[in-house]
Amino acid sequence: MRRIARAAAAVSLALGVLTTVGSTSAQAVTQHGCQDGYVCIYPQDAGWNNDTPSHVYYNYGTYNLSGMYGIHRIVNNQTGGATMRTCTGYNGTGCEGYVSGGGWWLDKDMTPINSITLQP
């Protein structure tokens, strides 16, 4: 009888976790003024800048940057596992690591960065 009760409890817990994960990932969420599906960059040394990004990007591809120096906060609020990369060269060359979507963010010294890429 105890084995059946333990098995039932384990199944209930597993179903509860799956239900929670499924419902959470389907919701559209704006992160600090960055709409669902976008990558947002905030002004130099301004943190979240009262939830007002200075640059927003939506479509997959490469974006050349100019006039960005010092520390900028970047949030990747893309969905579906899309990533964003910073690159030292123009046109997406010399790219470093990546930032996962779903609201992950970082503070980045943009002085050596000349482009970013958004990819699925």
C-alpha positions in Angstrom: 0.0 0.0 0.0 2.8 2.4 0.8 4.5 1.8 -2.6 1.2 2.7 -4.3 0.9 5.9 -2.2 4.5 6.9 -3.0 4.1 6.2 -6.7 0.9 8.3 -6.8 2.6 11.1 -4.9 5.6 11.0 -7.3 3.3 11.1 -10.4 1.3 14.0 -8.9 4.5 16.0 -8.2 5.8 15.3 -11.7 2.5 16.4 -13.3 2.4 19.5 -11.2 6.0 20.5 -12.2 5.2 19.9 -15.9 2.0 22.0 -15.7 3.9 24.8 -14.0 6.7 24.8 -16.5 4.4 24.7 -19.4 2.2 27.5 -18.2 5.1 29.8 -17.3 7.0 29.5 -20.6 3.9 30.4 -22.6 3.3 33.8 -21.1 4.5 37.0 -22.8 6.5 39.1 -20.3 7.9 42.6 -20.6 11.2 42.8 -18.8 12.1 46.3 -17.6 10.5 48.0 -20.6 11.8 45.4 -23.0 8.9 43.8 -24.8 8.6 40.1 -25.3 10.6 39.0 -28.4 13.1 41.9 -28.3 16.7 42.5 -27.4 17.1 45.9 -25.6 20.1 48.0 -24.8 19.9 50.6 -22.1 22.0 53.9 -22.0 25.5 54.0 -20.7 25.9 53.6 -16.9 22.1 53.9 -16.4 21.2 50.3 -15.3 17.6 49.7 -16.2 17.1 53.5 -16.9 13.6 53.5 -15.3 12.6 50.7 -17.7 13.4 52.8 -20.8 15.8 51.1 -23.3 17.7 53.3 -25.7 18.0 50.7 -28.5 15.6 47.8 -29.3 16.0 45.0 -31.8 13.5 42.4 -32.9 14.4 40.7 -36.2 17.0 38.0 -36.5 20.2 39.3 -38.1 23.2 41.5 -37.6 23.1 45.1 -36.3 26.1 47.4 -36.6 26.4 49.8 -33.7 28.0 53.2 -33.4 28.6 55.6 -30.5 28.3 53.1 -27.7 31.0 53.3 -25.1 31.3 52.1 -21.5 28.9 49.9 -19.6 25.5 49.3 -21.0 22.8 46.9 -19.7 21.6 44.4 -22.4 18.5 42.2 -21.9 17.6 39.4 -24.3 13.8 39.0 -24.0 13.5 36.9 -27.2 11.5 33.7 -27.1 11.9 30.2 -28.4 15.5 29.7 -27.4 16.8 32.7 -29.5 20.2 34.0 -28.5 22.1 37.3 -28.9 25.8 37.8 -29.3 28.1 40.8 -29.1 30.8 41.2 -31.7 34.0 43.2 -31.8 33.8 43.7 -35.6 31.2 45.1 -37.9 28.7 42.9 -39.7 28.8 40.2 -37.0 32.5 39.3 -37.0 34.6 38.5 -33.9 31.5 37.4 -31.9 31.9 36.5 -28.2 29.7 34.0 -26.3 26.0 34.6 -26.2 23.1 35.7 -24.0 20.1 33.3 -23.8 16.6 34.6 -24.4 13.8 34.6 -21.9 14.9 37.7 -20.0 18.6 37.0 -19.3 20.7 40.1 -19.1 24.2 41.4 -18.6 26.2 44.6 -18.1 28.7 44.9 -20.9 31.5 47.2 -21.8 30.4 48.2 -25.3 33.6 50.2 -26.1 35.1 47.3 -28.1 31.7 46.1 -29.5 30.8 47.2 -33.0 27.8 44.9 -33.7 25.3 42.4 -32.3 23.6 39.4 -33.8 20.2 37.9 -33.0 19.7 34.3 -34.0 17.1 31.6 -33.4 
